[in-house]
Structures are given as structure tokens and as C-alpha cells.
Amino acid sequence: MQSSSLTPALPDRATLAADPHRPRYHFAAPANWLNDPNGLIEWKGRVHLFYQYNPNGPFHGTIHWGHASSDDLVHWRDHPVALAPTPGGADAEGCWSGCAVDDNGAPTFIYTGVNPQTVCLAMSDDGLESWRKHSGNPVIAAPPPEIAAHCGHDFRDPFVWREDGQWWMVIGTRREGVGGLVLLYHSPDLRRWEFVRVLLAGDEQASPYFYEGAMWECPNLLDFGDRRALIISVQDAQWRLQHAAYFTGAYHDHQFTPDAGAVLVYGDSFYAPQATRLADGRILLFGWMRETRPREASIAAGWSGCMSLPLIATMRNDGRLALEPAHELEKLRGAAWTISDLPLEPDTMLPLEIAGDALEIDVTFKADMLDDFGIAVRCSPDGAEQTRIVVKPERSELHVERSFADANPLVMPLEIEQALRLRIFVDASTLEIFTADGRCLATRFYPQRTDSTGVRLFTAGAPVDVRRLSAWTMTSIW
């Protein structure tokens, strides 16, 4: 059995603190590579966030589990690396994604060993500081034969919960040329697992809800009482990461019947979310905010990837899954600025007094919207560099243009009724936008000018009224 005594030491965070693209209030590893959130669990009043981590550089490889914890969901403390590959073991080529559970008082990881992809266990005897691996790893050595024949050995990312006196697991795989699969297993003790059924099968060619792709990764099955939500992360046939998405529907006798679904977070950066239920009943979720800059830029910077904001997931009456930032983020608010009842004439560009590269902006526009309008962030004084958040009422869409005339903007559908409220979080190279009805768009962007800190309201060919706009500078989580 291996403990964390064999794992590498973490780099000093101060080394990268001056990087202008490094987030101030989104969690990032001290340095090097970060991808999927793993092992998210609340333990004795602290939330523990584990994550895919490469101690050898800002690129994917030699995957370990990094570890941080927080008592307020906002400020974090680094812990020693939790898992490292064991030479000759089931995880010799990497400790890939998985989850954490409380096994009758014993914190336990259920994670993916590679290669081949298998299911492994590790336990902690000292309050999640160090971990020993189960001597019987792997506890699941391969997918069921009827699945293995068509999945190309893709079998990863277990998500486990306890129900009806047993442990249950969903895990991602695929059927080659057809689409993604989520498999359901059960176990009396986390060590002996029995395959139950294919919980849900995807269609690579068509879907009424979203692009379903060729492979489903990182499944999460979340219990909302009368309905459940199955979150998946979609890869295409060329192994490109597409988006996190979900289905919702009834779950009876351990069979899932979806009747709704959508993209979970729009944009090009959010992937591989993991959720857990907190002691107060809320469902907490983090996603990986992957880089969109060239690989060479991340290597030169010395780091890659960060987490999303801490998000709370709820189920709407219409079956849609809704996300909102955890209210604890209000602790980070610094200098404040507010305006109310501001009319904007057509073809207006109005600079605001608030400025910075770490901001929260909460703006509500009134109804009767007839033409494009919005707000621009990270603006240079001459406007040559800016990122525009554009509301397009005639399309019921929100666009994010990372240059003034972006030919390929990011798009999110909108429901515009009596008013439109947007909550916008700007953090160095990270942008997250939330609507009042629980939609979210997330992306990464990389301003090149140090004076690109301005915020501006703008309109096109029709007037718009700003009912209220509040903005805050945001302090660091470290």
C-alpha cells in the first residue's frame, strides 16, 4: 500500500502570483497542470477539493491528485498531494478522475487507474491528509464483456453514492460508432461490484437536447427528490472535449427516464464538473476551466487550468438544471459602485467608473429591448482591446465577443421577459456570466495590454434602460 509520503511536494504559489492572466479568486493549482475536479466532499466542516494534477509541468501527463480544502468555499488551504501513480500498480500510468465517499467513517476514494482503465480504491486514516491504496486494486478490472467489445477500453470517472443500503456507481464509457454510455453498478462494500445495466445510451448522430458526441465522461447522478439529473461531459469522435451537459427525469427502481436536457454551461472552457451535497443540503459543483490559449503559452506561463467558481445546482419546475454562484463569494467583495435608472440612447458607448481585472458586476436591463446592447469588460482606453457581452433580443441570445468584430462569438440562449439580469465575474483570464434563470456561459480570455481594465455599457440602434448596475472589485482568495 502506498501513502502520500511518496508524493511530490507542491510548488510555492508566490512564484506565479504576478502573472497577469492568473486568476485571483478562482482556485488554481500552485503551478503546473490542473484539470478535472475530483473527490469533492465535505468532511468535519471543511470542503475538500481534489483535482487532476501533473507535478512535472503545465501539460497533461503523470496525473496525480492535488488537494485543497476550505471552511467557507472561498479561501483555500493547500494540502500534500493525495495520490500518486504506483509503479507496477493498477494506476501506474496515472490516477485519473473519481470521487470520494464516507465509508462508515473512513474517507474513501473511488478513482480511475490507467492503463488499462480500471476502478481503484484508496482510504485515509488521518482525516484526508494521507492515503493508502487498497491491496486488491483494481476493484473493477474492465467493463462488462458486452461493453468492452465496443468501447475501445474507455471506462472511467466513477461517481458513487449510497442508497437502499448499498453503494451505487455510475461510470462513463462509449459504444464505438454509436455514442456515449453511462453504466450502473452496485456493491455491498465498495470492493465487490456487480454490473446492473446501461443507465443511459447516447446517440452520436442526433439529439433533441444537445450534441451528444462519441464518449461520455465524468457522469454525476444528482438527486433532487422527484427528479434526478445525470450530468455528463461530451467528447467527440476526434477526442476533442466539447461541453458538459445534462439530462433530467424520473429515477425509479434504479432506472433513469429522461425527459429534458441541455448544455450545462455554454462557452468553450467549462468541462468535467463534479458535485457533492453539503451538510446544509445544497448541491455544490465545480468544473474545470480549461485553457483556450496555445499550449506553448501555458508552458511558458508555468501553469494551466483553473476551477470554476463554486456553483450551487438546483432543479427548476420545468426540469432544467440551474446554476448560480455560491453566496459565500460575497465575502470577496471590495470597493463598490452602483447606478440606478440609467437611460441609454441609441448608439451609445458609456465608460463606467469601475475598473479592474477582478470584478463582479450585477446588472439588470429593463424590458422593451429592440436592438443589440450590452456591457464590455477588460477594455483598453482606446477600445482596441475589449471583450463584449452582447444581448441580441431578436435572437433571444447572449453573445461573447473576445474581439470587437469576433466572427465566431460564444453563444448562449436567453429567456427575456420583463427584465434581464446578468451576473458577470471577471477574473484575469476567466469570465463567467449567469442569468437569473440559472443559465451560465464560461470562457477564458487573455488581454495583452495592462491598461485593459475598463468597463463600458453600449447600445446599437435602439435605446435601453439600465434598471440597476452594481459592481465590486474582488479580493484574492489567498
N, C-alpha and C positions, 0 to 999 in steps of 0.2 A: 504494500500500500504506500502511496506517495502523499506527502504533506506539502504545504506551501513553503517549507524550508528549502525546497529545490527550485523555487520560482525566482525570476529576476527581480531586482529592485526597480522601483519606479523612478523615472527622471524627475528633476527639480522643475516644478511648474514655472518658477520665476524666469527660466531660460527663454520662454516664448511669450512672456507677458506683454512685451512691447509690439508684437505683431499686429498691425492694424486690421487684419482680416480675422483675427482670433476672437470668438465671441466672449463677451464679458459676463452674460447672465444665462447662457446655455451651457450645460455640462459638456466638457470635452476632456479627453484623457490628458494627463500631464504632458505627453508628447506622443509621437508615433501614430500608429493606425488605431482607429476605433470604428467598429461597425455595430452589429445588432445589439440592442439591449437584451440582457439575459437575466434569469434568476431574480426577477423583481419580486420582493417580498417585504412585508412589514414584520419586524421582529423586535419585541420588547420596546415598542415605542419609536423605533427608528426604521426608516425605509432604506432598504439595501438595494442598490442598483449594481448589477454585474454587467459586463459588456465584453464583446469580442475585441481583443487587443493583441497587437503584434509588437512585442518589445524590441524587435530588430529593425524597425523603420516605419515610415508612413506609407506603407503599401500592404496589401493583403498577403498574409503568409504566416507560418508558425503561430497559429492562433491560440492564445491563452484566454483566460477570463480575468479582466480587470475588475476592481471592486471599489465602490464608494458608498457612503451612507449619509443620511440626513435626518435631522429631527424636525424639519419644517418644510420639506420638499423644495427648498430654495438653496440653502447653503449646504455645501457638501464637504465631507472629510474623506481623503484617500486612505485606503487600506492596502495591505500587501496583495499582490496578485494572487487570485484564489486558485486557479487551475493552470497547470502547465502540461504539455504532452508528456507521456511516459514512454521512453524508448522501448520498443518491443511490445507495447501495450495496445489495447484496442483504440486508443486515441493518439497513437504515435505521430500521426501527421496533422493533428490539430484537435483542440477541444472546441467543437462548434456549438451552435446555439441550443438552448434548452431553458428549463425553468427551475424554480425552487419551491419546495413544499415543506410543511411542518409534519414530519412523520412521528406523531406521538411524542413531541418534544425534541426530536432530532432534526435539525435543519438538513435538508437533503436536496442535492442537485440531480436532475434527470437531464442528460445532455447528449449531444451527438459526438460520437468518436468517428474519426476518418483515418485512412481509407482501408476497407470499405466503410460506408456509413452505417453506424450501429447505434444502439441506445446504451448509455452507460450511467452509473450512479457514483456519487461522491457524498460524503457525510462530514459534518462538522461537530466536534466535541467541545469547542471553546467559544461558542457564541458567534460563529461565522467568520472567525479570524483565520483559521487554517482548515484544510480539508483533506480527508483521506479517501482514497478511491476504493470502491467495492472490489473485493478479491475475485468475485465472479463475473466481472465485466467481460464482455458486454451482456446485459440482461436481455436484449433482443439483438440477435446477430444478423438478421436480414429481414426484409419484408416477407410476407407470406408468398409461397411459391407462385401462386397465380398472379400476384402483383409483380414479383421480382422478374418474371419473364418479360415484362413490358416496360419497366421503369428505368432501365439503364443504371441501376444502383443508386438512384436518387431517393433518399429515405432519411429525412432529417427534421429537426426542430420540434422535439416533443413538448407538448403542453399538457399538464397533469392537474387533476383536481379530485377531491373525494366526494362521493355521492352514493347513497344507498348502501353504505357500509363497505364500499370498495373504492379502489383507485381507478380512475378512468384517464385515458390518454388520447389526444388527437395528434397526428403526425403527418407531415406533408410528403407527397410523392407525385408521380405522374403516370400516365399511360401514353407511351410514345405514339405520336401522331394523332392523339385524340384530345388530351388536355390534362389538367391537374387533378389530383385526388387528395382527399383527406381521409385517412384511415382511423378507425376507432378500435381501441384496445381496452381491456380491463385487467385488474390484478388484485389479489388479496393483500399484497405486501411490498409492492414496488419492485419485486425481484422476479416473480413468475408472472409473465404476461400472456394473455390469450387474445388473439385477433378476433374481433366481433364482426365488423363489416366495413365496407366502404361507406363512410358517413355522407360524403358528397363527391360527385364527379363533375368535372368541368368540361366545357366544350371550347376547344381552341378556335373554332371557326365562327361561332355565333353565340351571343348572349343578349338577353333583354336588358341587362343592367350595366355592363362594363366589359372591357376587353379581358378575357379570362386567361389567355396565354397558354403555354405548354406545360408549366410546372407551378405548383402551389407550395410556397414556403411559409414557415413561421405561422402556423394556424393558432388561433386563440378562440376558444368557445366560451362566451361570456353569458352569464345567467342574469336575465332581467325579469325573472318571475314568469309571467305568461309567455314571454318570448325569449329567444336566445339569439345571439349574434355570433356568427362564425367569421372571424377576420382572417384573411389570407394575404400573402404577398406574392405578386404575379411576376413570373419570368416568361420571356418569350422563347421561341424555338432557337434563337441565337444566343441564349443565356444572358440577354440583357434584362436588367431589372426595370420593371415597368411602374407599378404602383401598388400601394396597399389598398385593399377593397374589402367589402363585407357582404354577407347575406344575412337576413334576419327571417325568423319564422318560428313555428312551433317545434317543440322538442318533447316527444312522448315515447316512453319505453326505449329510450336511447336511440331514437330515430329522429332525424332532423328534416323538416319540410319547409324550405324557404319559400317566401312569397314576396320578398323585397330585397333590394341590394343596390349598392352604389360604390363609387370610389370613396375611400375613407378620407384621404387628404389629397387634394388636387395639387398640381405642380410637378416638378421633376426631381425632387430631392428626398421626400419622406418615404421610408421603407422599413420593413421588418419590425413593426410595433410589437410591444409586449405589454400585457395588462395584468393587474392584480387587484383584489378587493382589499381596501383598507379597513381598519378596525371601526372607523366611523361609517362604513357602508358604501363609501364612494368607490367607483372603479377608476383606478389610476392607470394611465397609459403613457409610455414614452415610445418614440420612434427614432430611428437613425436618420439624421440629416446628412446625406452623403454629399461629397464634393461634386461640383459641376465644372470646376476648372481643370486644365490638363494635369495629368498625373505628374508631369515634371514640376509643375508649380507646387504641388503638395510636397513632393520630395525636397524641393528647395526650402520650403517653409518649415519642414521638420514635423509636420502633423497633418492628419487627415480625418475629417468626420467629427460630428458633434451630435448630441441628443437634441430632440425637440424640446420645447417647453414641457413641463409636467402638465398633462392633459387629463380632464375628467370626462368620462364617457357616460352618456345617458341614452335611454331609448325614448324616442318621440312616439306620440299616439299613432302617427302614420306609418310606423315601422322603420323610420330612418334612424340610424345611429348618429348622435350629435356629440360634438367635441367642444369643450371650452377650456381656456387656461385655468389652472388651479388658482383659487382666490389668494393663496399664500404668496403669489407673485407680487401682490400689492406692497409687501414689505420692502421691495426693492425700489419703490418709487422715491425719487428725489425731488428736484425743483419742478414745480407745477406751473401750468399755463392754461387758461380757459377763455373761450369766447362763446357767446350765445347769440342766436337770431341774427346771423350774418347773411345778408343777401349778396349774391354774386351775379354780376351782369354777364351777358354772353361774351365769349372770347376774353375771359379774364385769366390772369396769372397773378396770384397774390402770395408773395413770400410771407411766412409767419415768423414770429419772433423766436419760437422754439427752434433749437438746432442741436445736432449731436449724432453720434453713430451708435448710441444705445438708448432707445426711446420706446415708450408705449404711447400710442395715440388712440383715442376713443372718439369717433366722430359719427354724428347722426345727421343725415341729409333728409330734408322734407320730401313729400311726395310731389306729383306732377312733374316728373322728370322726362324731358323731351329729347335731350341730346347728350352726348358724352360729357362726363365730368369726372373729377376725382382728386387725388392727392398724390404728390410726388415726394419721395424721400431720397436721402443721400444726394441732394442736389448741389452741384458746384455753383458759385455765384453767377457765372455766365450762362448756366443752364446746359452747358455742353455735356455734362455728365449728370445723370439723374435716373432714378427708377420710378416709373409712373404706375400707379394703381388706378385703372380706368374703369368706371362704371359705364356700361353700354345698355341703356334702358330698352332700346328697341330690340336687342337680342336677349335680354334677361341674362346678361353675363358680366362677369368681372374679368378684366384682363390685367396681367402684369407685364409691362414692357421694360426690359432692362437696358434699353437704349431708347432714345426719343422716337425713333421710327422702327421699332422692333418688328421685323417681318414675321416672326414666329413667337407671338406672345403666349404666355401661360394663360389658361382659360379655366374659369370655374362658373357653373350655373348659379343664378341668383333667383330668389323669390322677392320681388319688390312690391310691397303693399303700401301702407300709409307712410312709412318711413324706411330708411335703410341705415342700419347701424353697422359700422365696421370697427373691429378692434385690431390694431396693427402693431406688431412687435418688430422693431428694427434692432439688430444686434450685430454690428460689424459686417459680417458677410452672410448674415442669416435674416430672412424675412418670413414672418408668419402672419396670416390675415384670417380673422374669424368673423363670421356673420352671426346675427342674433339667433338664427335658427339652427346653428350648430355646424355649418359648413366651414371648411378650412382649406386654405391654399398655402403651401410652403415651398420656399426655394432658397437657393444660395446665390449670392451675387458678390462681386469683387471690385468695388470702386478703386480707381487708381490714384485719385487726387486726394490729398489730405484735407483740402477745403470742401470736399463733397459731404457736407453735413446739414445742408438746408432742407426745409420742408415748405412745400408750396401747394396751395389749392388752385385748381384750374377748371375752367369750363370751356365748352365748344360753342355751338350755335344757339344755345338757349340758356336762360337764367336758371340758377339753382340756389336754394336757401339752405344754409347750414344751421340746423336747429341748435346744435351744441358741439363743441370740439374741446376736449381736454387732452393735454399731453404732459408727459413726465419724462425727465431723464431717469435712466435706470442705473442703479449701482451694481457693482460686481458681486458675484456670489462667493468670491474667495477672500 
